[in-house]
Amino acid sequence: MLIYGKEIREALKERIRQTARQISMKMAVIQVGDDQPSQVYVNSIRRFGEEVGVTVEVHKLPESVQQSQVEELIHKLNNDPDTTGIMIQTPLPDHLNTSYLINLIQPSKDVEGIHNYNLGKLISREEGVKPSTPKAIVRMLKEHGVSINGKRVVIVGRSTILGSPLAVMMTTENGTVTVCHTRTVDLAEETRRADILIAAAGRMNLITADMVKEGAVIIDAGINFDENGKMVGDVAEDAKGKASLASAVPGGVGVITVAELFDNLCILAQSDRM
């Protein structure tokens, strides 16, 4: 059965809208170049901001922008009292040092929860902002009645913003976690063991039916575009057919992810008032 994120998103949206009525908030998005998936995501952030009454300020820079120019913009936003949260839309061009730029953002304005300071708090199981897509995945599982406790969880993908923090969060929920990646020997053997399989590699149809255990729960966090421009995930449709529950693409994790980003913005705004 396919599961969707719309109801979860709407519940979060109402909560965020209520907060926005009480606290003025502004999110700054730094976007470099014209990557198609990035543009789709930034557009969805703009729309959500309009719907909940939060200002979203997109700083779109050319692909040729220099490292020093991006650094200067981050320093400016860090020092702007009206800017509640800052995010850098990735991927960035190869000539830019992504990790360095992310860690130039003040931790108190890191709306994505991927500054080293905030990732350290995540590992230490302290309260604070957490990466939005992992938050969306955990929330989606819980809202659909899927227990993580004691389950074998296989995550395909180990990125700093998704796979790696998700592994920490799933371990915190008492899942037994395996993280797979491009160097994994016999990926299919690992994925077939999963009670909960999370695909987050960014490769279209990477997970096929023969790689999935009958009755597993599948969360597809991949965003890819086929030759016709249609958005598809990392999991093939016949693989999702073997699952007891499988998240849709589009309409699944992605729609919750944007709401979780604004939930993080609320956390930052409320922390700033304490």
N, C-alpha and C positions, 0 to 999 in steps of 0.2 A: 504494500500500500504506500502510495506517495504521500508525504507530509509536507505542509507548507508553513511559511512563517508569518503570514499576514495577520492572524489573530494576535500572535505574540507581539508583533510590531505595533499593532494598534493600541494594545494595553500599555506598552512602553511609551508610545507617542503621547497618550493622554497624561501620563505621569510627568513627562518632560515638559509638556505644554503648561501644566500647572506650575512647575518650577520656574519656567520662563516668565510667567506672569508676576512672580515674586522677586526674581533676580534677573537683572540685565546680563546677558551672556553674548559673547561673540567668538566664533571659531575662525581662525585663519588657516587656509589651506595653501600650501606651496606646491605648485604643479609645474613640472619641467617637461617640455615637449608635447607630443600629440599621440602618445600611446593610447590605443583604442579602449582597452579595458579600464585604464586609468580615467579616461574621459567619462566613460559610463558611470564609474564610481563617484567621481566628483560631481557629475550632474545629479546623481541621486542624493548626494549630501546637500546640494543647493536646494533641491525640492523639499527635502525633509525639513531643512531650516525654515523655509517659507511656511510650511504647514504648522510648525510648532512655535513660530514667533521668535526664532533665534537668528541673529545676523550671521551669515556665512560670507566671508571675504576671501575670494580666490585670487591668489597672486600667481598668474600664469607667466612663466618665464620661457624664453626660447631654449631649444636643445643645446645651443652653443654657449649658454650662460657659463660664466666662470665660477669656480669654487668660492672665490672671495666675494662675489656679488651675492651668492646665496647666504653666505655667512653674515654679510652686512644686513640682509633682510631679516634673518633670524634674530640678530641682536636688536634690531629695531622693534620687532614684535615682542621680544622678551621684555623690553622696557616700556611697552605701551600698556598703560593701566586698563584700557578698555578691552584688550584682547585676553579672553579667558583661557583659550586653548589653542595650541598650534599643532598642525600635522604636516608631514611631508609625504606627498603622494609618491609611492614607489611603483615600479622601478625607476631609478634615475639613470641618466646616461653614464657610461663607464668612466668618464673623466671626472665624475664627482664622487667624493668619498661619503657614501651614504651613512655609514655608522658614525663618522665624525660629526656630520651635520645633525643627525638625530640627537646626538648627545650634547650639541650646543643649545638645544631647547631647554629652558628651565624645567626641571622635573615637575614643578607645580603647574606648568602649562602644557605638559606632555599628554595630550588628549588621547593618543593611541596606546599609552601605557608601555612603550617600548624603549624608553630611556633606560640606561643601565641601572639607575637608581630604582626606578619603578619595577624593573624585572627582578632586581634583588629583593624588593619587598614581596613580590609574588612568590619567589622561591622560599622566602622566610615565612610565608603564609600570613603576612600582615595585610590589613585593610588598605585599599587604595585603588587606583585605576588599573585595569587589566586590558590586555589586547582585545580589541572588539570582536574579531571573528572567533577566537576561542571562547569568549564569553557567550557569543551567539550559539555556538555549538552545544555548550553545556546547558544553556537555558532551553534550547530546542529539545534536547534529550529529556530533561526533567519535565518540561511542560507536556510532553507526549507520554509520560509515565514510564520512561525507560530508566531502570536502575543501573547505575554505573558500579555500584558496590560489588566487588568481587569478580567483575566481568573482565574477560580478556579483551583489551582494547588495542587495536593496531592502527597506527597513524602513518599514512604514507605522505612524507614531506616533513622537513625539519627546519623550516625557515624561522627566523627570529620573531616574526610577527604572527606566525600561526602554529606550525608543527611543534616547535620546541616549547613555547609557553603552554600550549594545549596539553602537552605531555605532563607538565607540572600540575596543571589544573585537574587533569583526569586522575593523576596519582593522589592528589588531595582528596578526591572523591572516592578513593579506595579502589580504583581500577588497577588492573595489572597491565602495564603499558609496554608496548613494543613500538619503537619508532623506526620506520623504514625510509630508505632514500636511494639515490642512484647507485650507490655501492652495495646495496643489499644483494646477497647471493640468494637466488630463487625467491623472488618477491611473492610469487603465487603461493608458495608453501606457507609463507608468513601470513598472508591475507586470508587464507582458508581457515586459519585457526581463530580468526576474530569473531567474538560475539558482537562487538561494535567495531565497525570498520569506518575510518575517517580518511577520505581521499582529499589531499591538499597539496598536490604536486604541480598543478597547473599544466597538465598534459591531457589533451582530449582523448577520451575513451581508453585511458590507461588501465582501468580496472574492468576486466571482462568477466563473463559469467563463470568461466572455469576457475576464477580466482576467489570466488565467494562461497561461503558455507550457506547451505539452505537454512533460511530462517534468521540469518544475521540481521542486525540493524546497520544500515549504511547512511552515513552523512557525507554528502558530496559538497565539498567546499571549493571545488574548482570553477574557475571562470575562464572559458575559452570561446573562440568564435570559429565556426566552420567556414567553408568556402563561400557560403551564401550570406555570411554575416550573422547567422543565428547563434545565440548564446547557448553553449552546452557545457556540461561539467567534465569531471575526470572519470566518471563511471558510465559505462555503456548501459543502454536501456535494458538489454537482456540480463545484465547482472543485477540491476535493481529489481527485476522481476522475481529473483530468487529470495529477496529480502522480506522479512516480516514488516519492516518499515524502511523507507528510503526517502531522503529529502529530495525535493524537486529542484531542478535548475532550468530556467530561472524560477524565482518565487520561494526559494527555500532559505538557506542560511544567509544569503546575501541581503535579503530585505530586513533581517533582524540585525545584521552587522551594522548597518547605518544607524539604527536606533540605539544600539549599544555604544556607538561612538558618541552620540548625544547624551546618553546616560553617563558616560565618562565626563563629558563637559559639565554636567550637573554636579557630579562629585567634586570636580575641581572648583567650581563656583562656590559650592557650599563649604568646602575646606578653606577657601580664601576668606570666608566670613567668620570663621571660628577664631 
